[in-house]
Amino acid sequence: MHFRKTLAVGAVAALLSMPGLASAETLTIGYGSEPSAIDPHYHNLTPNNSMAAHIFSRLIEQDEKQRLTPGLATEWKAVDELTWEFKLRKGVKFHDGSDFNADDVMATVKRAPNVPNSPSSFALYLKGKTFEKVDDYTIRIKTEAPYPLMAVDISTIHIISNEAVDASTEDFNSGKATAGTGPYKFVEWVPGDRVVLERYDGYHGDKPEWDKVVYKPIKSGPSRVAALLAGDVDFIDNVPTIDISRLEKDPNLSLSQGISNRVIYLHMDQFREDSPDITAKDGSKIKNPLLDARVRKALSMAISRDLIVERVMEGVAIPAGQLLPEGFFGVSPNLKPEAYDPEGAKKLLAEAGYPDGFKMKVHGPNDRYINDAKILEAVAQMFSRIGIETSVETMTKSVFFKRASRGGPDNSPEFSFVLVGWGSGTGEASSPLKSLLATYNKDKGMGSSNRGRHSNPEFDKVLDEALATVDDDKRAMLLAKATDIGIGQDQGIIPLHYQVNTWAAKKGLKYNARTDERTYAMGIVTSK
Amino acid sequence: MSVFIIRRLMQSVIVVAVMSLIVFVGVNVVGDPVDMLINPEADQAEIERVIRDLGLDRPLHEQYLYFVGNAFEGDLGKSFVFGESALKLIVQRMPATFELAFSALLMAIVIGVPFGVYAGMRPNAISSRTIMAGSILGFSLPTFWVGLMMIMVFAVMLGWLPSTGRGDTVEIFGIEVSFLTADGLSHLLMPALNLALLKISLVIRLARAGTREAMHQDYVKFARAKGLSETRVILVHVLKNIMIPVVTVLGLEFGSLIAFSVVTETVFAWPGMGKLLIDALHNLDRPIIVAYLMMIVLVFVIINLIVDIFYSVLDPRVRLKDAGQ
């Protein structure tokens, strides 16, 4: 707690702390979510991963646009189709003074997939890979089949010291084993109250700007904004959209915005003849109209994405035509957001044999994505305009996702039509294509979040080929082709918009907004 | 009295047992924690591994029996999110919540009783009516809204108090407390007042009603006739008699202060167990929810017992014995 004494000589000083930086060197961040552990291998989820990135480095880092950049590995390449070689950085020291070398990497890959009680493990990124130490600064990874996503997978694993190979999650949380090579050293974690970090002067990359960083978890959006306005924190993430226009006008603040890798989209039942939430207008049973690609196309045309972005999202979103925004690896150049055309939609519906529309209930979460329930209500109204009588049911995420994924008979998706979102953790197109549009196949691990059960052998074939193509240009082309089939041709999902995230800071600070929605103290810089 | 206490404690055990069943079944039929815990990129095999690890693949009665078995050994399960003992996590956060609740209780008495007695003595004065009108506001305004307004006014506009968090803490007997540092105290003031608001209103009303009634009692008239000063009449004779309902109600309300400090803790980002509960509810961290509710049941049972004992101290006519005998 000594950090506080420097900035608050006494209570009076704390009470009267004026807007402006609390201290030139201390950065206090109010953030909306809290990690469940400091252990970098315990819980593979955004809050944990973004905290870990301060303390630990990775062989390959992801920059603010999720492009891969050298980290503890200076270069990497595929020696042949089945072997990758990583050259490690020399002269790097851990926070405890020990040297970094290949042994630490070997220790990390031994520990990372096997942390006890892990609620979501890193085994996902390490399976099927055999690590081999060639010399102190060279690592080879062998796979059984060609694996182009090697670098992306490796960029998720935080490297620990080989002395911590047997450390428990508790040892990391207490700081006992928490020596990384990252830009900040771990000082303390008081769950629910704060995480304190300190600059690591021996960091191998760009020198961190702040002497000390204090992360305070403030879950409630209005309270987070108030804490910034009151000057108790210097920076907040996840600014509620409703407050953005007000904060923009505040001369003491500055906002940073950036497009995210998260697309908000609609999933439609494409596997049941008799879909539970769809009936004819008189309530009698009909064959599931969503099986017809023309109906799905008509629904997409009925939605005015511009209106949703402008009114529901307060302008803070970008209309989407596919799974990732322009500029990401593997996106299709052919797909633009579907133009709003209610007349065309009606015509298409009539052509498909539904001139009078039908009745449908749509489902979505109400506390997961920015304005999720409101978006769904707007979509339902737009559907009603083309003659599809639509009712909306939203629920809390903890109930929604179970029902949407496994609520029906034999663990099938329960609903006919849902609103969901997908953030591409890998920063390229294979992640959503594999999870959302590939044929659901438990053994292959494909289509794990395919809640509409879109299935097209042609699509699967192209995607499989892409996932086995090590050559980047060729793979990008194949991924784009798969997207063209899954969305352009099949209308397997209806993309709505890409989320735009907003961070707010005191005047004089700005944030290099990240597409992966993470909040890094390293990205918060003084603007001149 | 000891027989009474033992009997009451035994009844409590039954209450806790029944409660555990209701709570366990209740939280286990809602939603699925796996979807909250797991990285969306995980494949089906990983999802199944987590379900297996958390024991969610077993039938509900088996899960319950397993839980009860462990509970007898003092283990209320491991948090799904933190992977640590749920009980330990709750106990870690307990001092912060108790500090908040005690401060609120203190405020309720220190502010509520004098205002209530004053209003009871001069029921028709404008000042008394203002107090009563104020207490209606205290009752009817939603806590989270008042909390946010307080932050807006005192932290954002006036800049007198910090908006969120707990501030500096000092360790006493191994427990972190913030009321002993100036910085901690300034952090404590707003959330405690926010939490106390409803209780202050309640105490004002109770004290006023009690005072009005007591003023007409024979013993007050007699005390006055004896020539005792007004101060002594109020402080000794009236106050002692109106304290019985106040103590009862506050005793019961203390339980609810602890159990439902959730809203205040969320608004002020106070790192107590209420905030832990809210997060647990969002993530469906079932072991924490179950352990928390079981603890709250225990707290209520113990408080009731203490209130009963207090009674017999305040009113010598009350003897603690079992109604059934």
Interface residues (C-beta under 8 A of the other chain):
Chain A: M1 R4 A8 G10 A11 V12 A14 L15 L16 S17 M18 P19 G30 E34 S36 A37 Y42 H43 N44 L45 P116 N117 S118 P119 S120 S121 A123 L124 T169 E170 V190 P191 G192 D193 R194 K216 P217 I218 K219 S220 P222 S223 A226 A227 L229 A230 G231 D232 D367 T396 K397 S398 V399 F400 F401 K402 S405 R406 W422 G423 G425 T426 S431 S435 K442 G445 M446 S448 S449
Chain B: V30 G31 D32 P33 V34 D35 M36 L37 I38 N39 P40 E41 A42 D43 Q44 A45 E46 I47 R49 V50 D53 L54 K78 F80 V81 F82 G83 E84 L89 Q92 R93 A96 L148 I151 M152 A155 V156 G159 W160 L161 P162 S163 T164 G165 R166 G167 D168 T169 T181 A182 D183 L185 S186 T266 V267 F268 A269 P271 G272 K275 L276 I278 D279 L281 H282 N283 L284
